[in-house]
Amino acid sequence: MTPEKRAIRFPELTAAEFPDRKELVLKWRSISYILLGGLVLVAFGVMVSTQWQTITFSGPETGPYDIVMAIVAFVLVFFIYYCFVRFFNSTRITVFQDRIVVDHGPLPWHFDRVVQRKDLLKLDTAVRREKTSKGEGPPFFRIEAELKTGRHIPITPYHEDPDLIKEVGGILNRWTEPAG
């Protein structure tokens, strides 16, 4: 079963139409997260080196510094994992006759979803702006499914490129509109 591939102007997107389903893959790859993760690893290395020197020159009794290092290590492990997720993961949106399935992988991440098409009211773009010390930060965009119950379910992760999210939304709206 060879899929019919569509030409898309974004290298992060792949769309394929099979006889029984349609698939859209949105790659999350951003080199900035790998660079940021590397920078954090270097900072963590400096902290561990400092602690090693402290233990070596002042003895093993470092007191609350050990607790702080354990907390920092836990936060850094999560942050490094987040950087890997943002670089390696992609979102696969599969549209079947009766449902929309959203999977994120290959690394485990939350927001895997199944939306029944009979419950779907519409797909829409959501915008989020972070508050900064200088006011509002740059906008981030994602596609959300609005259900007939009024509930909003995220379909894509937030992305900084509105044209990319508009393209994803256009493809998904074409695939989910009723035949006729």
C-alpha angles and dihedrals in degrees: 000000000000114000124229105242123210126216109242125182094222119079089207091065132074122179126187132174119210124182092255102031147009122230131200120185120196113192116212095201113148120162090205090073092055090049091048091048090051091050091051091049090053090050090049090050090054090051093049090047090051091050091048090053090048091053092045096050103032104030132256096293102096097148119197091004089080091056092048090049091051091052092045090048091051092050092046093050089054092045093050090049089050090052091051091048092051090051103040105029130090135184117240113199113191118189115202128176092264106024149021116229120200118193129176120200176334087253114048113264135161128253098063102156146182116203118189109225092220088062094047117108098174146323114244141173118253122201125206126189122191119222112237133180088261095050124267122005127217118301124256123202137206140165117251130188113227110208126209087252090062094251118137118217121191114237101177130027117252113281132187097222111083093189092057092050090045089054091049090048092049093051093046092047090052091049095047101042113109116265115247 
